[in-house]
Amino acid sequence: MKGSAEFVFETAHAGMIYSALALELDDELHRSNVELILCEGSIRLMIRGEDAVSLRAALNTWIRLVKIAFEMVSL
């Protein structure tokens, strides 16, 4: 079973957060696919997994990375 999730994070710091997160896109994921798109005032994160386990793992990783990036620009 394949699954996907899409998030849109609106922020005035979209460019800075995108730059920080884009570096993580180079990591090779075996059973999931991550797409990060910079929009005007927001970041769109799309995660696709080959199965529920890989989708959950990718979601946990990327939501944690986004949370940390938001905390860092708020300092």
NUFI-101071 format. One record per atom (N, C-alpha, C): y, x, z; atom name. Coordinates in Angstrom, 1 decimal. Layout:
N
<pt><y>Y</y><x>X</x><z>Z</z><atom>CA</atom></pt>
...
//
This chain:
75
<pt><y>-1.2</y><x>0.8</x><z>0.0</z><atom>N</atom></pt>
<pt><y>0.0</y><x>0.0</x><z>0.0</z><atom>CA</atom></pt>
<pt><y>1.2</y><x>0.9</x><z>0.0</z><atom>C</atom></pt>
<pt><y>2.1</y><x>0.7</x><z>-0.9</z><atom>N</atom></pt>
<pt><y>3.4</y><x>1.4</x><z>-1.0</z><atom>CA</atom></pt>
<pt><y>4.5</y><x>0.6</x><z>-0.2</z><atom>C</atom></pt>
<pt><y>5.4</y><x>1.3</x><z>0.3</z><atom>N</atom></pt>
<pt><y>6.5</y><x>0.7</x><z>1.0</z><atom>CA</atom></pt>
<pt><y>7.8</y><x>1.5</x><z>0.8</z><atom>C</atom></pt>
<pt><y>8.9</y><x>0.8</x><z>1.0</z><atom>N</atom></pt>
<pt><y>10.2</y><x>1.4</x><z>0.9</z><atom>CA</atom></pt>
<pt><y>11.2</y><x>0.8</x><z>1.9</z><atom>C</atom></pt>
<pt><y>12.3</y><x>1.6</x><z>2.1</z><atom>N</atom></pt>
<pt><y>13.4</y><x>1.1</x><z>2.9</z><atom>CA</atom></pt>
<pt><y>14.7</y><x>1.7</x><z>2.4</z><atom>C</atom></pt>
<pt><y>15.7</y><x>0.9</x><z>2.5</z><atom>N</atom></pt>
<pt><y>17.0</y><x>1.4</x><z>2.0</z><atom>CA</atom></pt>
<pt><y>18.1</y><x>1.1</x><z>3.1</z><atom>C</atom></pt>
<pt><y>18.9</y><x>2.1</x><z>3.3</z><atom>N</atom></pt>
<pt><y>20.0</y><x>2.0</x><z>4.3</z><atom>CA</atom></pt>
<pt><y>21.3</y><x>2.4</x><z>3.7</z><atom>C</atom></pt>
<pt><y>22.4</y><x>1.7</x><z>4.1</z><atom>N</atom></pt>
<pt><y>23.7</y><x>2.1</x><z>3.7</z><atom>CA</atom></pt>
<pt><y>24.5</y><x>2.4</x><z>5.0</z><atom>C</atom></pt>
<pt><y>25.0</y><x>3.6</x><z>5.1</z><atom>N</atom></pt>
<pt><y>25.8</y><x>4.0</x><z>6.3</z><atom>CA</atom></pt>
<pt><y>27.2</y><x>4.2</x><z>5.8</z><atom>C</atom></pt>
<pt><y>28.1</y><x>3.3</x><z>6.4</z><atom>N</atom></pt>
<pt><y>29.5</y><x>3.4</x><z>6.0</z><atom>CA</atom></pt>
<pt><y>30.2</y><x>4.3</x><z>7.0</z><atom>C</atom></pt>
<pt><y>31.0</y><x>5.2</x><z>6.5</z><atom>N</atom></pt>
<pt><y>31.7</y><x>6.1</x><z>7.4</z><atom>CA</atom></pt>
<pt><y>32.9</y><x>6.8</x><z>6.6</z><atom>C</atom></pt>
<pt><y>33.9</y><x>7.1</x><z>7.4</z><atom>N</atom></pt>
<pt><y>35.0</y><x>7.9</x><z>6.8</z><atom>CA</atom></pt>
<pt><y>34.6</y><x>9.3</x><z>6.5</z><atom>C</atom></pt>
<pt><y>33.5</y><x>9.8</x><z>7.1</z><atom>N</atom></pt>
<pt><y>33.0</y><x>11.2</x><z>6.9</z><atom>CA</atom></pt>
<pt><y>31.9</y><x>11.3</x><z>6.0</z><atom>C</atom></pt>
<pt><y>31.8</y><x>10.4</x><z>5.0</z><atom>N</atom></pt>
<pt><y>30.6</y><x>10.3</x><z>4.1</z><atom>CA</atom></pt>
<pt><y>30.4</y><x>11.6</x><z>3.4</z><atom>C</atom></pt>
<pt><y>31.4</y><x>12.3</x><z>2.9</z><atom>N</atom></pt>
<pt><y>31.2</y><x>13.5</x><z>2.2</z><atom>CA</atom></pt>
<pt><y>30.7</y><x>14.7</x><z>3.1</z><atom>C</atom></pt>
<pt><y>31.1</y><x>14.8</x><z>4.3</z><atom>N</atom></pt>
<pt><y>30.6</y><x>15.8</x><z>5.2</z><atom>CA</atom></pt>
<pt><y>29.2</y><x>15.5</x><z>5.6</z><atom>C</atom></pt>
<pt><y>28.9</y><x>14.3</x><z>5.9</z><atom>N</atom></pt>
<pt><y>27.5</y><x>13.9</x><z>6.3</z><atom>CA</atom></pt>
<pt><y>26.6</y><x>14.1</x><z>5.1</z><atom>C</atom></pt>
<pt><y>27.0</y><x>13.7</x><z>3.9</z><atom>N</atom></pt>
<pt><y>26.1</y><x>13.9</x><z>2.8</z><atom>CA</atom></pt>
<pt><y>25.8</y><x>15.4</x><z>2.5</z><atom>C</atom></pt>
<pt><y>26.9</y><x>16.2</x><z>2.6</z><atom>N</atom></pt>
<pt><y>26.7</y><x>17.7</x><z>2.4</z><atom>CA</atom></pt>
<pt><y>25.6</y><x>18.2</x><z>3.4</z><atom>C</atom></pt>
<pt><y>25.7</y><x>17.8</x><z>4.7</z><atom>N</atom></pt>
<pt><y>24.8</y><x>18.3</x><z>5.7</z><atom>CA</atom></pt>
<pt><y>23.3</y><x>17.8</x><z>5.4</z><atom>C</atom></pt>
<pt><y>23.2</y><x>16.5</x><z>5.0</z><atom>N</atom></pt>
<pt><y>21.9</y><x>16.0</x><z>4.8</z><atom>CA</atom></pt>
<pt><y>21.3</y><x>16.4</x><z>3.5</z><atom>C</atom></pt>
<pt><y>22.1</y><x>16.7</x><z>2.5</z><atom>N</atom></pt>
<pt><y>21.6</y><x>17.0</x><z>1.1</z><atom>CA</atom></pt>
<pt><y>20.7</y><x>18.3</x><z>1.2</z><atom>C</atom></pt>
<pt><y>21.0</y><x>19.2</x><z>2.1</z><atom>N</atom></pt>
<pt><y>20.2</y><x>20.4</x><z>2.3</z><atom>CA</atom></pt>
<pt><y>18.7</y><x>20.0</x><z>2.6</z><atom>C</atom></pt>
<pt><y>18.5</y><x>18.9</x><z>3.3</z><atom>N</atom></pt>
<pt><y>17.1</y><x>18.6</x><z>3.7</z><atom>CA</atom></pt>
<pt><y>16.3</y><x>18.0</x><z>2.5</z><atom>C</atom></pt>
<pt><y>17.0</y><x>17.6</x><z>1.5</z><atom>N</atom></pt>
<pt><y>16.3</y><x>17.0</x><z>0.3</z><atom>CA</atom></pt>
<pt><y>15.4</y><x>18.0</x><z>-0.4</z><atom>C</atom></pt>
<pt><y>15.6</y><x>19.3</x><z>-0.2</z><atom>N</atom></pt>
<pt><y>14.8</y><x>20.3</x><z>-0.8</z><atom>CA</atom></pt>
<pt><y>13.4</y><x>20.4</x><z>-0.2</z><atom>C</atom></pt>
<pt><y>13.2</y><x>19.9</x><z>1.0</z><atom>N</atom></pt>
<pt><y>11.9</y><x>20.0</x><z>1.7</z><atom>CA</atom></pt>
<pt><y>10.9</y><x>19.1</x><z>0.9</z><atom>C</atom></pt>
<pt><y>9.8</y><x>19.7</x><z>0.6</z><atom>N</atom></pt>
<pt><y>8.8</y><x>19.0</x><z>-0.2</z><atom>CA</atom></pt>
<pt><y>8.0</y><x>18.0</x><z>0.7</z><atom>C</atom></pt>
<pt><y>8.1</y><x>16.7</x><z>0.4</z><atom>N</atom></pt>
<pt><y>7.3</y><x>15.7</x><z>1.1</z><atom>CA</atom></pt>
<pt><y>6.1</y><x>15.3</x><z>0.3</z><atom>C</atom></pt>
<pt><y>5.0</y><x>15.2</x><z>0.9</z><atom>N</atom></pt>
<pt><y>3.8</y><x>15.0</x><z>0.1</z><atom>CA</atom></pt>
<pt><y>3.5</y><x>13.6</x><z>-0.2</z><atom>C</atom></pt>
<pt><y>3.8</y><x>12.7</x><z>0.7</z><atom>N</atom></pt>
<pt><y>3.4</y><x>11.3</x><z>0.4</z><atom>CA</atom></pt>
<pt><y>4.6</y><x>10.4</x><z>0.5</z><atom>C</atom></pt>
<pt><y>5.8</y><x>10.9</x><z>0.5</z><atom>N</atom></pt>
<pt><y>7.0</y><x>10.1</x><z>0.5</z><atom>CA</atom></pt>
<pt><y>8.1</y><x>10.7</x><z>-0.4</z><atom>C</atom></pt>
<pt><y>9.1</y><x>9.9</x><z>-0.8</z><atom>N</atom></pt>
<pt><y>10.2</y><x>10.3</x><z>-1.7</z><atom>CA</atom></pt>
<pt><y>11.5</y><x>9.8</x><z>-1.0</z><atom>C</atom></pt>
<pt><y>12.4</y><x>10.7</x><z>-1.0</z><atom>N</atom></pt>
<pt><y>13.7</y><x>10.4</x><z>-0.4</z><atom>CA</atom></pt>
<pt><y>14.8</y><x>10.6</x><z>-1.4</z><atom>C</atom></pt>
<pt><y>15.7</y><x>9.6</x><z>-1.4</z><atom>N</atom></pt>
<pt><y>16.9</y><x>9.7</x><z>-2.3</z><atom>CA</atom></pt>
<pt><y>18.1</y><x>9.5</x><z>-1.5</z><atom>C</atom></pt>
<pt><y>19.1</y><x>10.3</x><z>-1.7</z><atom>N</atom></pt>
<pt><y>20.4</y><x>10.2</x><z>-0.9</z><atom>CA</atom></pt>
<pt><y>21.5</y><x>10.2</x><z>-1.9</z><atom>C</atom></pt>
<pt><y>22.3</y><x>9.2</x><z>-1.8</z><atom>N</atom></pt>
<pt><y>23.4</y><x>9.0</x><z>-2.8</z><atom>CA</atom></pt>
<pt><y>24.7</y><x>8.8</x><z>-2.0</z><atom>C</atom></pt>
<pt><y>25.7</y><x>9.6</x><z>-2.5</z><atom>N</atom></pt>
<pt><y>27.1</y><x>9.5</x><z>-1.9</z><atom>CA</atom></pt>
<pt><y>27.9</y><x>8.5</x><z>-2.7</z><atom>C</atom></pt>
<pt><y>28.4</y><x>7.5</x><z>-2.0</z><atom>N</atom></pt>
<pt><y>29.2</y><x>6.5</x><z>-2.5</z><atom>CA</atom></pt>
<pt><y>30.6</y><x>6.6</x><z>-1.9</z><atom>C</atom></pt>
<pt><y>31.5</y><x>5.8</x><z>-2.4</z><atom>N</atom></pt>
<pt><y>32.9</y><x>5.8</x><z>-1.8</z><atom>CA</atom></pt>
<pt><y>32.9</y><x>5.3</x><z>-0.4</z><atom>C</atom></pt>
<pt><y>33.0</y><x>6.1</x><z>0.6</z><atom>N</atom></pt>
<pt><y>33.0</y><x>5.7</x><z>2.0</z><atom>CA</atom></pt>
<pt><y>31.7</y><x>5.3</x><z>2.6</z><atom>C</atom></pt>
<pt><y>30.6</y><x>5.7</x><z>1.9</z><atom>N</atom></pt>
<pt><y>29.3</y><x>5.4</x><z>2.4</z><atom>CA</atom></pt>
<pt><y>28.2</y><x>6.3</x><z>1.9</z><atom>C</atom></pt>
<pt><y>27.1</y><x>6.3</x><z>2.5</z><atom>N</atom></pt>
<pt><y>25.9</y><x>7.1</x><z>2.0</z><atom>CA</atom></pt>
<pt><y>24.8</y><x>6.1</x><z>1.9</z><atom>C</atom></pt>
<pt><y>24.0</y><x>6.1</x><z>0.8</z><atom>N</atom></pt>
<pt><y>22.9</y><x>5.3</x><z>0.6</z><atom>CA</atom></pt>
<pt><y>21.6</y><x>6.2</x><z>0.7</z><atom>C</atom></pt>
<pt><y>20.7</y><x>5.8</x><z>1.6</z><atom>N</atom></pt>
<pt><y>19.5</y><x>6.5</x><z>1.8</z><atom>CA</atom></pt>
<pt><y>18.3</y><x>5.6</x><z>1.4</z><atom>C</atom></pt>
<pt><y>17.5</y><x>6.0</x><z>0.5</z><atom>N</atom></pt>
<pt><y>16.3</y><x>5.3</x><z>0.0</z><atom>CA</atom></pt>
<pt><y>15.1</y><x>6.1</x><z>0.3</z><atom>C</atom></pt>
<pt><y>14.1</y><x>5.5</x><z>1.0</z><atom>N</atom></pt>
<pt><y>12.9</y><x>6.2</x><z>1.3</z><atom>CA</atom></pt>
<pt><y>11.7</y><x>5.4</x><z>0.8</z><atom>C</atom></pt>
<pt><y>10.8</y><x>6.0</x><z>0.1</z><atom>N</atom></pt>
<pt><y>9.6</y><x>5.4</x><z>-0.4</z><atom>CA</atom></pt>
<pt><y>8.4</y><x>6.1</x><z>0.1</z><atom>C</atom></pt>
<pt><y>7.4</y><x>5.4</x><z>0.5</z><atom>N</atom></pt>
<pt><y>6.2</y><x>6.0</x><z>1.0</z><atom>CA</atom></pt>
<pt><y>5.0</y><x>5.5</x><z>0.3</z><atom>C</atom></pt>
<pt><y>4.0</y><x>6.3</x><z>0.2</z><atom>N</atom></pt>
<pt><y>2.7</y><x>5.9</x><z>-0.4</z><atom>CA</atom></pt>
<pt><y>1.9</y><x>5.0</x><z>0.4</z><atom>C</atom></pt>
<pt><y>2.1</y><x>5.1</x><z>1.7</z><atom>N</atom></pt>
<pt><y>1.4</y><x>4.2</x><z>2.7</z><atom>CA</atom></pt>
<pt><y>2.3</y><x>4.0</x><z>3.9</z><atom>C</atom></pt>
<pt><y>1.9</y><x>3.1</x><z>4.8</z><atom>N</atom></pt>
<pt><y>2.7</y><x>2.8</x><z>6.0</z><atom>CA</atom></pt>
<pt><y>2.9</y><x>4.1</x><z>6.9</z><atom>C</atom></pt>
<pt><y>1.9</y><x>4.9</x><z>7.0</z><atom>N</atom></pt>
<pt><y>2.0</y><x>6.1</x><z>7.8</z><atom>CA</atom></pt>
<pt><y>3.1</y><x>7.1</x><z>7.3</z><atom>C</atom></pt>
<pt><y>3.0</y><x>7.3</x><z>6.0</z><atom>N</atom></pt>
<pt><y>4.0</y><x>8.3</x><z>5.4</z><atom>CA</atom></pt>
<pt><y>5.4</y><x>7.7</x><z>5.4</z><atom>C</atom></pt>
<pt><y>5.5</y><x>6.4</x><z>5.2</z><atom>N</atom></pt>
<pt><y>6.8</y><x>5.8</x><z>5.3</z><atom>CA</atom></pt>
<pt><y>7.4</y><x>5.8</x><z>6.7</z><atom>C</atom></pt>
<pt><y>6.6</y><x>5.6</x><z>7.7</z><atom>N</atom></pt>
<pt><y>7.1</y><x>5.6</x><z>9.1</z><atom>CA</atom></pt>
<pt><y>7.5</y><x>7.0</x><z>9.4</z><atom>C</atom></pt>
<pt><y>6.7</y><x>8.0</x><z>9.0</z><atom>N</atom></pt>
<pt><y>7.1</y><x>9.4</x><z>9.3</z><atom>CA</atom></pt>
<pt><y>8.4</y><x>9.8</x><z>8.7</z><atom>C</atom></pt>
<pt><y>8.5</y><x>9.5</x><z>7.4</z><atom>N</atom></pt>
<pt><y>9.8</y><x>9.8</x><z>6.7</z><atom>CA</atom></pt>
<pt><y>11.0</y><x>9.0</x><z>7.3</z><atom>C</atom></pt>
<pt><y>10.8</y><x>7.8</x><z>7.7</z><atom>N</atom></pt>
<pt><y>11.9</y><x>7.0</x><z>8.4</z><atom>CA</atom></pt>
<pt><y>12.3</y><x>7.7</x><z>9.7</z><atom>C</atom></pt>
<pt><y>11.3</y><x>8.1</x><z>10.5</z><atom>N</atom></pt>
<pt><y>11.6</y><x>8.7</x><z>11.8</z><atom>CA</atom></pt>
<pt><y>12.4</y><x>10.0</x><z>11.6</z><atom>C</atom></pt>
<pt><y>12.0</y><x>10.8</x><z>10.6</z><atom>N</atom></pt>
<pt><y>12.7</y><x>12.1</x><z>10.3</z><atom>CA</atom></pt>
<pt><y>14.1</y><x>11.8</x><z>9.9</z><atom>C</atom></pt>
<pt><y>14.3</y><x>11.0</x><z>8.9</z><atom>N</atom></pt>
<pt><y>15.6</y><x>10.8</x><z>8.2</z><atom>CA</atom></pt>
<pt><y>16.5</y><x>10.0</x><z>9.1</z><atom>C</atom></pt>
<pt><y>16.1</y><x>9.1</x><z>9.9</z><atom>N</atom></pt>
<pt><y>17.0</y><x>8.4</x><z>10.8</z><atom>CA</atom></pt>
<pt><y>17.4</y><x>9.3</x><z>11.9</z><atom>C</atom></pt>
<pt><y>16.6</y><x>10.2</x><z>12.3</z><atom>N</atom></pt>
<pt><y>17.0</y><x>11.2</x><z>13.3</z><atom>CA</atom></pt>
<pt><y>18.0</y><x>12.1</x><z>12.7</z><atom>C</atom></pt>
<pt><y>17.8</y><x>12.6</x><z>11.5</z><atom>N</atom></pt>
<pt><y>18.8</y><x>13.5</x><z>10.9</z><atom>CA</atom></pt>
<pt><y>20.1</y><x>12.8</x><z>10.7</z><atom>C</atom></pt>
<pt><y>20.1</y><x>11.6</x><z>10.3</z><atom>N</atom></pt>
<pt><y>21.4</y><x>10.9</x><z>10.1</z><atom>CA</atom></pt>
<pt><y>22.1</y><x>10.7</x><z>11.4</z><atom>C</atom></pt>
<pt><y>21.4</y><x>10.4</x><z>12.4</z><atom>N</atom></pt>
<pt><y>22.0</y><x>10.2</x><z>13.8</z><atom>CA</atom></pt>
<pt><y>22.6</y><x>11.5</x><z>14.2</z><atom>C</atom></pt>
<pt><y>21.9</y><x>12.6</x><z>14.1</z><atom>N</atom></pt>
<pt><y>22.5</y><x>13.9</x><z>14.5</z><atom>CA</atom></pt>
<pt><y>23.7</y><x>14.2</x><z>13.6</z><atom>C</atom></pt>
<pt><y>23.7</y><x>14.0</x><z>12.3</z><atom>N</atom></pt>
<pt><y>24.9</y><x>14.3</x><z>11.5</z><atom>CA</atom></pt>
<pt><y>26.1</y><x>13.4</x><z>11.9</z><atom>C</atom></pt>
<pt><y>25.9</y><x>12.2</x><z>12.2</z><atom>N</atom></pt>
<pt><y>26.9</y><x>11.3</x><z>12.7</z><atom>CA</atom></pt>
<pt><y>27.5</y><x>11.8</x><z>14.0</z><atom>C</atom></pt>
<pt><y>26.6</y><x>12.3</x><z>14.9</z><atom>N</atom></pt>
<pt><y>27.1</y><x>12.8</x><z>16.2</z><atom>CA</atom></pt>
<pt><y>27.9</y><x>14.1</x><z>16.0</z><atom>C</atom></pt>
<pt><y>27.5</y><x>14.9</x><z>15.1</z><atom>N</atom></pt>
<pt><y>28.2</y><x>16.2</x><z>14.9</z><atom>CA</atom></pt>
<pt><y>29.6</y><x>16.0</x><z>14.3</z><atom>C</atom></pt>
<pt><y>29.8</y><x>15.0</x><z>13.4</z><atom>N</atom></pt>
<pt><y>31.1</y><x>14.8</x><z>12.9</z><atom>CA</atom></pt>
<pt><y>32.0</y><x>14.1</x><z>13.9</z><atom>C</atom></pt>
<pt><y>31.4</y><x>13.5</x><z>14.9</z><atom>N</atom></pt>
<pt><y>32.2</y><x>12.8</x><z>15.9</z><atom>CA</atom></pt>
<pt><y>32.7</y><x>13.7</x><z>17.0</z><atom>C</atom></pt>
<pt><y>32.3</y><x>14.9</x><z>17.1</z><atom>N</atom></pt>
<pt><y>32.7</y><x>15.9</x><z>18.1</z><atom>CA</atom></pt>
<pt><y>34.2</y><x>16.2</x><z>18.0</z><atom>C</atom></pt>
//
